[in-house]
Amino acid sequence: MNQVIKSYAECVLSGGMLNRQQASELARAGHTDFEDLLYWADRIRRHYFGETVHLCSIVPGRLGGCSQDCAFCAQSVHYDTAVDKRPRLLTEEEIVSAAVQAKAGRVNHFGIVTSGRSVPEGELQRLERIIRRLREEIGIRICAALGILDEKAMRRLAAAGVERYNHNLETSERHFPNIVKTHRYHERVATIRAALNAGLKVCAGGIFGIGETLEDRIDMAMELRELGVDMVPLNFLHPIPGTPLGTMPTLAPREILQIVALYRFLLPQTHLKVAGGRVKNLRDLQSWIFRAGCTSIISGNYLTTAGRAVEEDKQMIADLGLRTSDYR
Ligand code: SF4
């Protein structure tokens, strides 16, 4: 048994938090003793979350035509991808029908995600109305990811019935300008703070396999810890032809599992949601994410790529002896 991993796990299990230097040591030790890293990450997951897994599904409220230039994204107008350069707004009925389907699949949360830097006032008003309808008629719990917004807009979303706001940091402050040039890292941090100040829960994480270093991964985890978000989505690059990262080699499944485990040690009581890139990058090792400390997944399709059917994911969860969290 690797003593470094064991001692840091015991620290975390007794309520302690690892610092940056300990995180680097842990990552190095976990690279050598992969099985030990997973064993302890799993212990930490079970200690803080038991055997339950949280499921969410997402719908693109507005797809494509995005003015921003995130180097991994199929929806940016800056790149020649298969996604139409004109934005497509889903109709109210299309969003309602996706929510009905999510409710039938008994997922825990339904997220409405829009492309673009932010949403204009008219679109915000339309979404407020739709969210009220989803809460009243379908009774599903709602998350929203509508880009950069201020506290006033966040309060309106909270009043309409949004429970959690999603806004990713994407990567560390140092690496961010290599990936996004059309907006700044501090704008993302300010949006997360605005959501928290408005009383919303926050889901914020990032994407890996975009040329970041180990230190970038640790820095992002530390920033998320400091911000106090309650759910951290971990995306893994699925290279999209036509984007600047379109030919980037994907991360190996073992490296992905090491990242999940590292985040479980660094954010022991925060939900970790394995999101984009799960199916493509982990292949047959998908079910190992729970052993690495994951507590949540996006089930169903992603925004521009296909995912897995909710029933298939539920079967995997049941086969592992885990269960989906209570549906409310
Ligand atoms: S990640 Fe979001 S903001 Fe960035 S290009 Fe894609 S849709 Fe636009």
Residues whose N, C-alpha, C, O or C-beta is under 5 A from the ligand:
A	BS01	SF4	C66 Q68 D69 C70 C73 Q75 S76 S115 G116
